[in-house]
Amino acid sequence: MHRRNVRPWLRADPMVVVLLVLAVTSTVGFGLQRIGPGPQVAMFWLLMAAVHACFAVLSAQVARAGPAVARRLWASFSLAGTAFFVGDVGQLVAVARAPLAPASLVGTELQFVSVAVGMVLLVTGLLRYPLGDLTTSARARLHLDTATVLAAATTFGLWLVEVPAGPRDAGWAIGLVVALLVMPGVFLVAIFAVLRLVLSGRTPFTPMCGIAGGVAAVLQTVLQTVPGSVYLDPRYTPWLLAGNVVASTLLALVARLQQRGADRAPQPGVRNRRRPYSVLPYAGMAAVWALTVTVLATRGLDARSWVVGVGASVTTVLVIGRQLSALRHITELLRERDELTARLTELAYHDALTGLANRGLFMRLLCDGLTAGPVTVLLIDLDDFKPVNDAFGHATGDRLLIEVARRLRAGVRAGDTVARLGGDEFAVLMPGLSAARGAEVVRGLTGSLLGTVRIGSADVPLRASVGLATGRPGEHDPDSLLHAADMAMYAVKEARRHLTVSDLR
């Protein structure tokens, strides 16, 4: 029962166990050097053929079971593994013909071509995998981060690369280009493709696969930058062979782990959660500067020192560009935040229909006004507004409220505050208003809100009652002053109602 409750990907996998044992035993076996150079080279290429065949088969199985986007990626991986396998078989043939020949160890032309084809297929699959809906600025920062790490790796590769011997003629130049690009260069491009996915936060691999694949890419890049003369040195040959087997075994492990953890792999179109920044570009720049200081201290200013110095300058410029891009992005975010804050403030303190201040803003301004000096409050209530909604509809009622708001703004001073307190109730806050001027404003607003309003094809009746109250600091608070204006407004309504009843008599 306990075994059945264990998750499938946590159970022991014979394939994973075999691959791990292969990596460990090959390292130990090559390190012990119990066999001669010829059998050792034959065993190396036999192991490489086995793990590359395993990688090709497992990648094909993942491609058949995965979603469409991942299917293309893993299909290219399977073809790459097949190309590697073809090169390994060619090397086994070369070893059978001449076990001790240098080409049997470091690779024949067929091996170089197969590695180049395989790496092109790997890189093509990685680069074709979509990054999703990145913004232009985010995509630029991603490319700067990737370029920084790649520049750091290139600097280390150029520092380690072996310059071909012989006269500096056209053949020497071609050999130098091959030394720089065909071997370490193609693996640096592979690192670029891996970093592109990792830094974007949208990788098609499970976390364990991403770690194993990254280690394999970095290890293989380092091994490819090692000069051929070092591979032929008996002191280093076993460890370099073991390193290549381990790197290739990690690729097969990536395919197997992906196959087992397919249910936990990120789905296409879903971005992984990622930190707002990556330390990799900064670590790359720091490593290059550390190398620069070390080279200058030990070798002085020679050709390789210039290469390392240029690499340090390039990585620094890229990091500065990344920081400038980030600062620009932060500035845009702050501007958007301020605009959003202003918009939220507008929504929080203003009426959505009329655009006037709402009750909350009006009461706050009234409180502030009472602490500064005398203020006058006008309370306006529309008479018989409910029948307007009943007879003409709520849309017409809303348009009438908008027209009332416009007339109120037109009838007061520029510094006065007009607010809609709710429903058909409005208020005006007027600081420093004299009694005579207050009575004049009441008469003006009452007249402007009397008659009919043409809305569409209907003539909508309009009439309002206006109440006035003046408050002074220390004598009134906002609630009591608003209540006094409310009482004054209802007194106007009551007087008008009595007047209408007496007229009917």
DAGIRA-V330711 format. One line per field, one symbol per residue. burial: 1 if it has 9 or more other ideal C-beta (glycine too) atoms within 8 Angstrom, else 0. A space follows every 50 residues. Layout:
BEGIN
burial: ???
END
This chain:
BEGIN
burial: 00000000000000111011011001101110000011111111111111 11111111111110010011111111111111111111111101100010 00111011011111111111111111011010010011111101111111 11111111111100000000011011111111111111111111111111 01111100110111111111101111000111000111111111111111 11111111111100110100000000000110011011101100110000 00011111111101110110110011011001000000000000000011 10010111001110111011000111111111101001100100011111 11111011101100011111100011111110100001101101110110 00101000010111111111110001010111011111111110010000 00000
END
